[in-house]
Amino acid sequence: MTAIATLPVLLQTGNHAGRPAASAVGSGALYNCTTHGLVYQQLAGSWGTWMTLPAAGFSNPMTTAEDIIYGGASGTPTRKAKGSDGTFLGVASGALLYTAVTDALLSTSDITTNNASTSKHGFLKKLSNTATDYMDGTGNWSTPAGGGGGGGSVVWLGRQTASTSASVDFTGLISSTYETYFWDLQQVRVATDGANMYCRMGTGGGPTFDSGTNYAWATFRFVPSGSATAGASSGLTYFGLDGAGAMDNGANSAMSGRVYLYNPGGGVLHPRLIWHTNCNENGSTLNLTTTGGGTYQSTTAVTAVQFLASSGNLTSGVIDMYGLKHA
């Protein structure tokens, strides 16, 4: 016959002081001691440790509604009170805390999944870096029919401000998009009395502004007391926007007007310039009005335009550039 083992009998549970004498219980009896967290067993007339009870159960550190528990020092369960409105649980300086979302925490990587679309709200998509583009109703960057700038065929492309400037240059704005360009000069002043206002063409990606003998032009200028012509059929090194009349640099003196550039792409038909300006004549208060036109005698495409004085700087003034888009 196989022997059947039986477990010891648990006598009782109590504190250490209440444990009975070993001689008062039978051999093998157990006593659960709540004082020391031990179970004793009587063997051979004395108490010995039969097993150590596990430590006390989990202690809940939460005290308030919507608290959470996280691991504190050495993993000790620790209470974390809820954050204030507008904050989110995250990590800052290696610590778990509630914090507000700032621009510095947002990723600016090229993620397109949250772009606005015809089916959902979202972020503005990455800019196209084209000045005349606008976002259309399909969520794409496009140039409105007739060009940017609110429709129509005239498109504003950029502005330059003279401020004791050796020149005012328009670069990176001439392309095959437009066949004609024009510039509005608004109260442009010269620093040197008697200086002339020049315009030169730039070529290449640099660009390189051409000061060679590739210009031909003719002007008619007039003041209340008379008129004169100026220019040459070839060999000039600039376009003369004041018709060689010389400008006054007084506090109330400046040039305003408009300059048109046709066929900047060059080729067999040379680029042509037409202008109409008004300024104060050197050394007087007389208004000097100039109408002129000319050709840039080169087959190289024009990629930039420069405005400058024959000597000295351009003290102040604003020049706006526009493109004329044909239907």
Secondary structure, 3 states (H helix, E strand, C coil): CCCCCCCCCEEEEECHHHCCCHHHCCCCCEEEECCCCEEEEEECCEEEEEEECCCCCCCCCCCCCCCEEEECHHHCEEEECCCCCCEEEEEECCEEEEEECCHHHCCCCCCCCCECCCCCCCECCCCCCCCCCEECCCCCEECCCCCCCCCCCEEEEEEEEEEEECCEEEECCCCCCCCEEEEEEEEEEECCCCCCEEEEEEECCCCEECCCCCEEEEEEEEECCEEEEEEEEEEECCEECCCCCCECCCCCCCEEEEEEEECCCCCCCCCEEEEEEEEEECCCCCEEEEEEEEEECCCCCCCEEEEEECCCCEEEEEEEEEEECCC
